[in-house]
Amino acid sequence: MKRFLSILLLSSVHLAWAQNDPHFLHGFGYDYSIGVPRNNAGQLFIGNGLSYVPRYVKPINDDLSLGLSAPFGGAFVQSMVTGAGAFGANYAVCAEFAAGMGSTQSSSRLLGAFFGLGFGSYDVYYFDVFGTTRDAHYGPYVQTGVRIPYYGQDVTVVLSNWRGMNAKNGRSQVFALKLIYEFF
């Protein structure tokens, strides 16, 4: 009888673990970014672009998960100081904690929230007659947001921040507000 119970217990643990297998989620959307210098050496800029956010999550239960996300995107950027146009490329790797909607594929909640920390960069490439100039805003990356249903589509509203460690550009910060359509 003990052998039967131990086999049954081991089988049920395996089934419980199989229900919480890691899985891949992703989303695609729009971002609006603002680069704010800490001193006069950097340039204030704004950008409009597209973002893609792949996420690898390990469910804790149906409504909680730990994960790793790698948001990246591209934007058309304009300097508010010189008016010069540029291209912005942003990327990061971040560990995140998610609860509620979108935290796992099987979540049935109507709202969700998440918080993530990592490292990333927001690079701005200015083009002129002299060539290309790269203005890198790399450093710690923080993101937080909510997931809500919107006309049958799961939407994530994200606030992201890259805190620049590059002394060359005045250690500026970049803030981005993203609207991501989730594909579960």
C-alpha positions in Angstrom: 0.0 0.0 0.0 2.9 2.4 0.8 4.5 1.7 -2.5 1.2 2.4 -4.3 0.7 5.7 -2.5 4.3 6.8 -3.1 3.9 6.0 -6.9 0.6 7.9 -6.9 2.2 10.9 -5.1 5.2 11.0 -7.5 2.8 10.8 -10.5 0.7 13.7 -9.2 3.8 15.9 -8.5 4.9 15.4 -12.1 1.4 16.3 -13.4 1.4 19.5 -11.2 4.8 20.4 -12.5 3.7 19.8 -16.2 0.9 22.3 -15.8 3.4 25.0 -14.8 5.8 24.5 -17.7 7.6 27.6 -18.8 6.2 29.1 -22.0 6.8 31.9 -24.5 4.6 35.0 -24.8 5.0 38.1 -26.9 3.5 41.4 -27.9 3.9 44.1 -30.5 3.0 47.8 -30.4 3.8 51.5 -30.3 6.1 53.5 -28.1 6.5 57.2 -27.4 9.9 58.1 -25.9 11.5 61.2 -24.4 15.2 61.5 -23.7 16.0 63.9 -20.8 19.6 65.1 -20.2 20.9 65.7 -16.7 23.0 68.6 -17.8 23.5 70.7 -21.0 25.9 68.2 -22.6 23.1 65.9 -23.7 20.2 66.6 -26.1 16.6 66.5 -25.3 14.8 64.3 -27.8 11.4 62.7 -28.5 10.7 59.6 -30.5 7.8 57.6 -32.0 8.4 54.0 -32.9 7.4 50.3 -32.8 8.3 47.8 -30.1 8.4 44.0 -29.9 8.4 42.3 -26.5 9.2 38.6 -26.3 8.7 37.1 -22.8 9.7 33.7 -21.4 7.7 33.1 -18.3 7.7 30.4 -15.6 4.3 30.2 -13.9 4.1 30.0 -10.1 0.4 29.4 -10.4 -2.3 30.5 -12.9 -2.1 34.2 -12.0 1.6 34.7 -11.0 4.8 34.2 -12.9 8.5 35.0 -12.9 10.0 35.7 -16.3 12.6 37.1 -18.5 11.7 39.7 -21.2 13.8 41.2 -24.0 11.9 44.3 -25.3 13.4 45.9 -28.4 12.3 48.5 -30.9 13.0 51.2 -33.4 11.9 54.8 -33.5 12.0 58.0 -35.5 13.7 60.5 -33.2 13.9 64.3 -33.3 16.3 66.4 -31.3 14.5 69.2 -29.4 17.7 71.3 -29.3 18.9 71.2 -33.0 15.8 69.8 -34.7 17.9 67.1 -36.3 16.1 63.9 -37.3 17.5 60.6 -36.2 16.8 56.9 -35.8 16.5 55.4 -32.3 17.1 51.7 -31.4 16.2 50.4 -28.0 16.8 47.0 -26.4 17.0 45.5 -22.9 17.0 42.3 -21.0 14.9 42.3 -17.9 13.8 39.9 -15.1 10.1 40.5 -14.3 7.4 39.5 -11.8 3.8 39.5 -13.2 0.4 39.0 -11.6 -3.0 38.6 -13.1 -3.9 39.0 -16.8 -1.0 38.1 -19.1 1.2 36.6 -16.4 0.5 33.1 -17.8 -1.4 31.7 -20.8 -4.0 30.2 -18.5 -4.7 33.4 -16.4 -8.4 34.3 -16.4 -8.1 37.6 -14.6 -9.4 40.8 -16.1 -6.5 43.0 -15.0 -2.8 42.3 -14.7 0.3 44.1 -13.5 4.1 43.6 -13.7 7.4 45.0 -12.7 10.8 44.3 -14.2 14.5 45.3 -13.7 17.3 44.8 -16.0 20.0 46.4 -18.3 19.4 48.0 -21.6 20.3 50.8 -24.1 18.5 53.4 -26.1 20.8 54.4 -28.9 20.1 57.4 -31.1 21.8 57.6 -34.5 22.0 61.1 -36.0 22.7 61.3 -39.7 24.2 64.4 -41.4 26.6 65.4 -44.2 29.6 64.4 -41.9 28.3 60.9 -41.3 26.6 59.1 -38.5 26.8 60.0 -34.8 25.7 57.5 -32.2 24.4 58.8 -28.9 24.1 55.8 -26.5 21.9 55.8 -23.4 22.8 52.5 -21.8 22.4 51.5 -18.2 19.9 50.1 -15.7 16.5 49.5 -17.1 13.2 49.5 -15.2 9.7 48.8 -16.6 6.3 48.6 -15.0 2.8 48.3 -16.4 -0.7 47.0 -16.4 -2.5 44.7 -18.8 -6.2 45.4 -19.6 -8.8 44.1 -22.0 -9.6 46.6 -24.8 -12.4 45.6 -27.3 -11.5 42.0 -27.1 -7.7 42.5 -27.4 -5.4 42.2 -24.4 -3.4 45.4 -24.2 -0.4 46.3 -22.1 0.5 49.8 -21.1 4.1 50.0 -20.1 6.3 52.8 -18.6 10.0 52.2 -19.2 13.1 54.0 -18.1 16.7 53.7 -19.2 19.0 55.4 -16.7 22.1 56.4 -18.7 25.6 55.7 -17.4 27.3 57.3 -20.4 29.1 60.4 -19.2 29.7 61.5 -22.8 26.0 62.4 -23.3 25.4 63.9 -19.8 24.1 60.7 -18.3 20.7 61.3 -19.6 17.6 59.3 -19.0 15.1 58.0 -21.5 11.5 57.4 -20.6 9.1 55.5 -22.9 5.4 55.0 -22.8 4.4 51.8 -24.7 1.1 50.4 -25.9 1.6 46.7 -26.6 -0.9 44.3 -28.1 -0.4 40.9 -26.5 -0.5 37.6 -28.3 -1.2 34.9 -25.8 
